[in-house]
Amino acid sequence: MDAKKRIFSGIQPSGELTLGSYMGAIKNWTALQHEYDCLFCIVDMHAITVRQNPADLRRRSVAQLAQYIACGLDPEKNIMFIQSHVPQHAELSWVLGCFTQFGELGRMTQFKDKSQKHADNITAGLFTYPVLMAADILLYQADLVPVGADQMQHVELCRDIANRFNYNFPDTFTIPEAFIPKMGARVMSLGAPENKMSKSEPDGCVFLMDKPEDIMRKFKRAVTDCETAVRYDVENKPGISNLLTIYCAATGKTIADAEAEFADQGYGIFKPAVGEAVVELLRPIQEEAGRLMKDKAYLEQVYQDGAQKAQYLANKTLRKVYKKVGFVPAK
Ligand code: TRP
């Protein structure tokens, strides 16, 4: 049998989707959907590891689904769902937590960062977050997990947990691999281009649904350097290099072409040109997302259908795991 490899990935609805999440993740997913058997999840259970406003979380979770679709992910082709709709994630997470060492979780750099940032609210959930992520992946026997570099350590831990479980109970989990797509653009903050663009730093961040005038303002204000040459040089010109990356991802041009295009022009021309390219890129996505947000019945049908398909697969794995660890079958 020549089954397609399976992919699982997810984004937290802890803020609005960003240009970084589009260019770095979702755009790749739209290519992967043709070759792989994909599950794309809205990981709301991960989002509550730090405080969320409930009404906002609810709205953003549905909006994120609309935006996934507007970006070109096809709900007929992929399983698209909301994590909390599939209770098996929490159930498997408990079992896997019993196969994870306290010390392993303490070494996670994201935990260290986040617990510094949220020093007044370092919860057990924040600590065990990577176990839930391992459950997300292992429940579906995923082969590949497209993630950014910042999530590599979590995928490594997931592999360790899976190998440990399989060592005790052979043939339970597929061992997944992190998958960093070649064509992914790593988009950095417009305000501090040495850092990844992040929804938690709204200053340097362009959101997928930002109004054109806000996008233009953010690009015009982007931090650059005191030279005048539009040249790709991450080391010495991180701001301009980031703008070139964004420009090329938005237009499909190569870096060399873009450098040539702006060779005789200063940043005063270049920066708004990048802004305009992004406005044009996002315009059809925003229109489609706006249209979908008015069709609540359709979105509801998509996430209900997604949850049902996900549950079917998740349940197969969970039953196997429960049997292996020695739980009495409920029926
Ligand atoms: N932790 C990921 C992030 O913050 C989101 C995530 C949760 C995820 N579960 C996942 C990504 C499973 C890939 C696979 O970016």
Boltz pocket constraint, residues with backbone or C-beta under 6 A from the ligand:
constraints:
  - pocket:
      binder: B
      contacts: [[A, 8], [A, 9], [A, 10], [A, 11], [A, 12], [A, 43], [A, 46], [A, 132], [A, 133], [A, 136], [A, 137], [A, 145], [A, 146], [A, 147], [A, 151]]
      max_distance: 6.0
